Amino acid sequence: MLYPCTLRLLRALTASLVVSTASGAHGEPAPGANGRPDIRSDAPEAGVSGPSAELRPTVLSGLAAVVPGVIVHGTGHRIAGDRHAANRLLAVEFVALGIAGIAGAVVVASGASRKLSPPAIPFLVGGAGTFLMNWASDIYGATGGLRIGGEPDLDPALFEARLGYLRIQDPQFAYDHFTDLDVALWAGAWRIAGSAQLAVDTDNQRVELSASHRFAGPRPGRTATTGSALDLRGALVYHRYDGDDFAVATAELAIAGRYDLAGFSSTLRGSFAEMEVGLGVERIDYQVSGAPADYSHLLLMRFGYGIYVGRASGRVHGQVQIFYDHRRDDFAGGLAVPDGSNGFAGSFGIDAFAYWSRHWGTALVLEAGSSYIGGASLLYRL
């Protein structure tokens, strides 16, 4: 997903998408036995060199990527023998820290001014997100992640559905158990999706309807050569807290994207980064006679780092991703401050899914903010 401050990553993403689009227009990979393009894990992706012959991951390089790698990015790659990738990771760290530092200084120096803070905060969060993803990339490459990283799904399913259970531990509300339902359908370059989380132990429901337009990247009917993608997403959300006598309606618009990190370095093949930035407008209605509605705006920012698992044509295929979500109006909320209320930071989590047959799969999610969420789902695709 994309933040406006990650200029270096944006340029890399744009270059990767141009390669992907050009490949789709002028000739796709030769189909394999199953009719899909033959993208083997031992074959380099379009526009990407093969695995670095110099990289020799060891226990030492993996440990060095963690410490002192958290301070000097690329340390793990440098010890493993790939100076080129190490230098690129270090350069991205300097850019990310510079952007976050300048934005943070603006917020602090202005006393969190209502005029200066709103445009500065996206740069602050985006710079911090890029820093963390860059660090994760060094750890992945320096520990030999290339050996276990899988392939992206270059031919998404036309229809997907999910039915699952969520356990939410929230100190502010009485709900605990939810049914989780999601459906998504592709129509050309458009992806229409709906979701609902329905409490089974109190009167609380959250429903969302969204539409995304994919400008570049894999979609049914147009197979790409990488998993990189760029989308514009709009959504309407309605969350009803009938047991607490209020409801929240949200309209939001965001730009989101994924970048296959093989385009950054061959040592990172099998991993990806996601970023999103957008805005939302909320209306809060109180079920109290004479009480006026409240309006507020919402900053939407999310970033994640993930690893593909298996091959799209193999017996098991999916992904695992760690993420940070800056929005604080959902079930997870934001990280609590000492008084128990939501603080500035959003929530952190991990989600994973895997299809273990042509149609069926499973998914897991764990998330922590001011509340704790755990869930499991059954997946179906057509």
C-alpha positions as CSV (number, residue, x, y, z in Angstrom):
1,M,0.0,0.0,0.0
2,L,1.2,3.5,-0.7
3,Y,2.2,6.5,1.3
4,P,3.0,9.8,-0.4
5,C,6.3,10.0,1.4
6,T,7.9,6.8,0.2
7,L,9.1,8.3,-3.0
8,R,11.9,5.8,-3.6
9,L,9.5,2.9,-3.1
10,L,7.0,4.6,-5.4
11,R,9.5,4.8,-8.2
12,A,10.4,1.2,-7.8
13,L,6.7,0.2,-7.8
14,T,6.0,2.3,-10.9
15,A,8.9,0.7,-12.8
16,S,7.8,-2.8,-11.8
17,L,4.2,-2.1,-12.9
18,V,5.4,-0.8,-16.3
19,V,7.3,-4.0,-16.8
20,S,4.2,-6.0,-15.8
21,T,1.9,-4.1,-18.1
22,A,4.3,-4.3,-21.0
23,S,4.6,-8.0,-20.6
24,G,0.9,-8.4,-20.6
25,A,0.5,-6.3,-23.7
26,H,3.4,-7.7,-25.8
27,G,3.5,-11.3,-24.8
28,E,2.7,-13.3,-21.7
29,P,4.8,-16.2,-20.4
30,A,4.3,-19.4,-22.1
31,P,1.4,-21.4,-20.5
32,G,2.3,-24.5,-18.5
33,A,0.5,-27.8,-18.3
34,N,-2.4,-26.4,-16.3
35,G,-2.9,-23.5,-18.7
36,R,-1.4,-20.9,-16.4
37,P,1.9,-19.0,-17.2
38,D,4.9,-21.1,-16.3
39,I,6.4,-19.0,-13.6
40,R,8.8,-21.4,-11.8
41,S,10.5,-20.5,-8.5
42,D,13.9,-21.1,-10.1
43,A,13.2,-18.8,-13.0
44,P,13.8,-15.0,-12.6
45,E,10.8,-12.7,-12.9
46,A,10.5,-10.2,-15.8
47,G,13.0,-7.4,-15.4
48,V,14.5,-9.0,-12.3
49,S,17.9,-10.7,-12.1
50,G,18.2,-14.2,-10.6
51,P,19.3,-15.0,-7.1
52,S,22.5,-13.2,-6.1
53,A,25.5,-15.5,-6.6
54,E,27.3,-13.5,-3.9
55,L,24.7,-13.9,-1.1
56,R,25.6,-16.6,1.5
57,P,23.1,-16.4,4.3
58,T,24.4,-17.7,7.7
59,V,23.3,-17.6,11.3
60,L,25.7,-14.6,11.8
61,S,24.2,-12.6,8.9
62,G,20.7,-13.3,10.2
63,L,21.5,-12.2,13.7
64,A,23.3,-9.1,12.4
65,A,20.2,-8.1,10.4
66,V,18.4,-7.9,13.7
67,V,21.1,-6.3,15.8
68,P,22.8,-4.0,14.8
69,G,20.7,-4.2,11.6
70,V,17.8,-2.4,13.3
71,I,20.0,0.7,13.4
72,V,22.1,0.2,10.2
73,H,19.9,-1.5,7.6
74,G,21.6,-3.8,5.2
75,T,24.0,-5.1,7.8
76,G,22.7,-8.6,7.3
77,H,23.1,-8.5,3.5
78,R,26.6,-7.0,3.8
79,I,27.8,-9.8,6.1
80,A,26.1,-12.3,3.8
81,G,28.2,-10.9,0.9
82,D,25.7,-8.8,-1.1
83,R,27.0,-5.2,-0.9
84,H,24.8,-3.9,-3.7
85,A,21.5,-4.9,-1.8
86,A,23.0,-3.7,1.5
87,N,23.7,-0.3,0.0
88,R,20.2,0.0,-1.4
89,L,18.6,-0.9,1.9
90,L,20.8,1.6,3.7
91,A,19.8,4.3,1.3
92,V,16.1,3.6,1.8
93,E,16.6,3.8,5.6
94,F,18.2,7.3,5.3
95,V,15.3,8.5,3.1
96,A,12.7,7.0,5.5
97,L,14.3,8.4,8.6
98,G,14.8,11.8,7.0
99,I,11.1,12.1,6.0
100,A,9.8,10.8,9.4
101,G,12.2,13.1,11.3
102,I,11.3,16.2,9.4
103,A,7.5,15.5,9.7
104,G,7.9,14.7,13.4
105,A,9.8,17.9,14.0
106,V,7.0,19.9,12.3
107,V,4.4,18.3,14.6
108,V,6.5,18.9,17.8
109,A,7.7,22.4,16.9
110,S,4.1,23.5,16.0
111,G,2.7,22.1,19.2
112,A,0.6,19.6,17.2
113,S,-1.0,22.5,15.3
114,R,-4.3,21.7,13.7
115,K,-3.0,23.4,10.5
116,L,0.4,21.8,10.2
117,S,-0.1,18.4,11.9
118,P,-2.6,16.9,9.4
119,P,-0.3,17.2,6.4
120,A,2.7,16.2,8.4
121,I,1.4,13.1,10.1
122,P,1.0,11.0,6.9
123,F,4.7,11.6,6.2
124,L,5.6,10.7,9.8
125,V,3.7,7.4,9.7
126,G,4.8,6.6,6.1
127,G,8.4,7.2,7.0
128,A,8.2,5.0,10.0
129,G,6.4,2.3,8.0
130,T,9.0,2.3,5.3
131,F,11.7,2.1,8.0
132,L,10.1,-1.1,9.5
133,M,9.5,-2.8,6.2
134,N,13.0,-2.0,5.0
135,W,14.4,-3.6,8.2
136,A,12.2,-6.7,7.7
137,S,13.6,-7.0,4.2
138,D,17.1,-7.1,5.4
139,I,16.2,-9.9,7.9
140,Y,14.4,-11.8,5.2
141,G,17.3,-11.8,2.8
142,A,20.0,-12.3,5.3
143,T,18.3,-15.3,6.8
144,G,17.9,-17.0,3.4
145,G,14.2,-16.2,3.0
146,L,14.6,-16.6,-0.7
147,R,14.8,-20.4,-0.1
148,I,11.3,-20.5,1.5
149,G,9.6,-17.6,-0.2
150,G,6.8,-18.7,-2.6
151,E,5.2,-17.1,-5.7
152,P,2.4,-14.6,-6.0
153,D,-1.0,-15.6,-7.4
154,L,-0.9,-14.1,-10.9
155,D,-4.4,-15.3,-11.9
156,P,-6.8,-14.3,-9.0
157,A,-10.1,-16.1,-8.5
158,L,-13.2,-14.5,-10.1
159,F,-15.2,-15.0,-6.8
160,E,-14.0,-15.5,-3.2
161,A,-16.0,-15.9,0.0
162,R,-15.0,-16.3,3.7
163,L,-17.0,-17.5,6.7
164,G,-15.4,-17.4,10.1
165,Y,-15.4,-16.6,13.8
166,L,-13.9,-13.6,15.6
167,R,-13.1,-13.4,19.3
168,I,-12.8,-9.7,20.4
169,Q,-11.7,-8.7,23.8
170,D,-12.5,-5.1,24.3
171,P,-12.6,-3.4,27.7
172,Q,-15.0,-0.7,26.5
173,F,-17.8,-2.8,25.1
174,A,-19.8,-5.9,26.1
175,Y,-19.4,-7.9,22.8
176,D,-17.0,-10.9,22.6
177,H,-18.1,-13.3,19.8
178,F,-18.7,-12.4,16.2
179,T,-19.6,-14.2,12.9
180,D,-17.4,-12.9,10.1
181,L,-18.6,-13.0,6.5
182,D,-16.8,-11.6,3.4
183,V,-17.5,-11.9,-0.3
184,A,-15.7,-10.4,-3.3
185,L,-16.3,-10.5,-7.1
186,W,-14.2,-9.3,-10.0
187,A,-15.9,-7.5,-12.9
188,G,-13.2,-6.5,-15.4
189,A,-10.8,-4.1,-13.6
190,W,-13.3,-3.6,-10.8
191,R,-13.4,-5.7,-7.5
192,I,-16.7,-5.4,-5.6
193,A,-16.6,-6.6,-2.0
194,G,-18.8,-6.8,1.0
195,S,-18.2,-7.8,4.6
196,A,-20.2,-8.1,7.8
197,Q,-19.2,-8.8,11.4
198,L,-22.2,-9.7,13.4
199,A,-22.1,-10.1,17.2
200,V,-23.8,-13.2,18.6
201,D,-23.8,-12.1,22.3
202,T,-25.1,-8.5,22.0
203,D,-26.6,-6.1,19.5
204,N,-23.6,-4.9,17.5
205,Q,-23.1,-5.1,13.7
206,R,-20.5,-3.7,11.3
207,V,-21.1,-3.9,7.5
208,E,-18.9,-2.6,4.7
209,L,-19.4,-2.3,0.9
210,S,-16.4,-1.4,-1.2
211,A,-15.3,-1.1,-4.8
212,S,-11.7,-1.0,-6.1
213,H,-10.4,-0.2,-9.5
214,R,-7.2,-1.9,-10.4
215,F,-5.0,0.3,-12.6
216,A,-2.2,-2.3,-12.9
217,G,-1.5,-5.8,-11.5
218,P,-3.0,-9.3,-11.6
219,R,-6.7,-9.7,-12.2
220,P,-9.0,-12.3,-13.8
221,G,-8.6,-12.3,-17.6
222,R,-5.3,-10.4,-17.5
223,T,-2.4,-12.3,-16.0
224,A,0.6,-10.2,-15.0
225,T,4.2,-11.3,-14.5
226,T,4.6,-10.0,-10.9
227,G,2.3,-9.6,-8.0
228,S,2.7,-5.8,-7.9
229,A,-0.6,-3.9,-8.1
230,L,-2.1,-0.4,-7.8
231,D,-5.7,0.2,-6.8
232,L,-8.1,3.0,-6.0
233,R,-10.6,2.0,-3.3
234,G,-13.8,3.5,-2.1
235,A,-16.0,2.2,0.7
236,L,-19.1,2.8,2.8
237,V,-19.1,1.4,6.3
238,Y,-21.9,1.3,8.9
239,H,-21.3,0.2,12.5
240,R,-24.3,-0.1,14.7
241,Y,-23.8,-0.1,18.5
242,D,-27.4,-0.6,19.4
243,G,-26.6,-1.9,22.8
244,D,-24.7,1.4,23.5
245,D,-27.2,3.7,21.7
246,F,-25.2,5.0,18.8
247,A,-24.1,4.2,15.3
248,V,-21.2,5.3,13.0
249,A,-21.4,5.8,9.2
250,T,-18.2,6.2,7.3
251,A,-17.4,7.1,3.7
252,E,-13.8,6.6,2.7
253,L,-11.4,6.8,-0.3
254,A,-7.9,5.5,-0.5
255,I,-5.1,4.5,-2.9
256,A,-3.5,1.2,-2.2
257,G,-0.7,-0.9,-3.7
258,R,1.5,-3.9,-3.4
259,Y,5.2,-4.1,-4.5
260,D,6.9,-7.4,-5.1
261,L,10.3,-6.9,-3.5
262,A,12.0,-9.1,-6.1
263,G,12.0,-5.8,-8.2
264,F,14.1,-4.2,-5.5
265,S,16.6,-7.0,-5.1
266,S,16.7,-10.6,-6.2
267,T,17.5,-11.6,-2.6
268,L,14.0,-10.5,-1.6
269,R,12.1,-12.6,-4.1
270,G,9.1,-14.2,-2.5
271,S,8.3,-11.2,-0.3
272,F,6.3,-8.1,-0.8
273,A,5.4,-4.8,0.8
274,E,1.9,-3.2,0.9
275,M,0.9,0.4,1.7
276,E,-2.3,2.5,1.7
277,V,-3.2,6.1,2.3
278,G,-6.6,7.7,2.3
279,L,-9.2,9.8,4.0
280,G,-12.6,9.1,5.6
281,V,-15.5,11.1,6.8
282,E,-17.6,9.9,9.7
283,R,-21.1,10.7,11.0
284,I,-21.9,9.6,14.5
285,D,-25.6,9.3,15.4
286,Y,-26.8,9.1,18.9
287,Q,-30.0,7.2,19.7
288,V,-31.0,9.9,22.3
289,S,-33.9,12.3,21.7
290,G,-32.6,15.7,20.6
291,A,-28.9,14.8,20.4
292,P,-27.3,16.2,17.3
293,A,-25.0,14.1,15.1
294,D,-21.2,14.5,15.3
295,Y,-18.9,14.6,12.3
296,S,-15.2,13.8,12.1
297,H,-12.5,13.0,9.6
298,L,-10.3,9.9,9.6
299,L,-6.8,9.3,8.4
300,L,-6.5,5.9,6.7
301,M,-2.9,4.5,6.6
302,R,-1.8,1.0,6.6
303,F,1.5,-0.8,5.7
304,G,2.5,-4.4,5.8
305,Y,5.3,-6.8,4.9
306,G,4.6,-10.3,3.8
307,I,5.9,-13.6,2.4
308,Y,4.3,-15.7,-0.3
309,V,3.9,-19.4,0.6
310,G,4.0,-22.1,-2.0
311,R,3.3,-22.0,-5.8
312,A,0.0,-20.8,-7.2
313,S,-0.2,-24.1,-9.2
314,G,0.9,-26.2,-6.3
315,R,-1.0,-28.1,-3.6
316,V,-0.8,-25.3,-1.0
317,H,-0.5,-21.6,-1.8
318,G,-1.1,-18.5,0.2
319,Q,0.7,-15.8,2.2
320,V,1.7,-14.5,5.7
321,Q,1.8,-10.8,6.5
322,I,2.5,-8.6,9.4
323,F,0.9,-5.2,9.3
324,Y,0.2,-1.9,11.0
325,D,-3.2,-0.2,10.6
326,H,-3.4,3.5,11.7
327,R,-7.2,3.7,11.7
328,R,-8.7,3.6,15.2
329,D,-12.4,3.4,14.5
330,D,-12.6,-0.4,14.0
331,F,-12.8,-3.3,16.5
332,A,-9.0,-3.2,17.2
333,G,-8.9,0.5,17.9
334,G,-5.6,2.1,18.7
335,L,-2.9,1.2,21.2
336,A,-4.1,2.2,24.6
337,V,-2.5,5.0,26.6
338,P,-2.2,4.7,30.5
339,D,-5.7,6.0,31.1
340,G,-7.1,3.2,28.9
341,S,-8.2,5.3,26.0
342,N,-7.0,5.1,22.4
343,G,-3.6,6.8,21.8
344,F,-2.1,8.1,18.6
345,A,-0.8,4.8,17.3
346,G,-3.1,2.3,15.6
347,S,-3.1,-1.5,15.8
348,F,-0.6,-4.2,14.9
349,G,-1.4,-7.6,13.6
350,I,-0.6,-10.7,11.6
351,D,-2.8,-12.4,9.0
352,A,-2.3,-15.5,7.0
353,F,-4.2,-17.6,4.5
354,A,-3.6,-20.7,2.5
355,Y,-5.6,-22.6,-0.1
356,W,-5.0,-26.3,0.2
357,S,-7.2,-27.3,-2.7
358,R,-8.5,-25.8,-5.9
359,H,-11.5,-24.2,-4.1
360,W,-11.0,-24.4,-0.4
361,G,-8.6,-22.8,2.1
362,T,-8.3,-21.4,5.6
363,A,-7.3,-18.0,7.1
364,L,-6.1,-16.8,10.5
365,V,-5.8,-13.3,12.0
366,L,-4.4,-11.8,15.2
367,E,-4.5,-8.1,15.9
368,A,-3.8,-5.9,19.0
369,G,-4.7,-2.3,19.7
370,S,-6.9,-1.1,22.5
371,S,-8.6,-4.5,22.1
372,Y,-7.4,-7.9,21.1
373,I,-8.7,-9.9,18.1
374,G,-8.3,-13.5,17.1
375,G,-10.1,-15.2,14.3
376,A,-10.2,-18.2,12.0
377,S,-12.1,-18.6,8.7
378,L,-13.0,-21.1,6.0
379,L,-12.3,-19.8,2.4
380,Y,-13.9,-20.7,-0.9
381,R,-13.0,-19.5,-4.4
382,L,-14.4,-20.0,-7.8
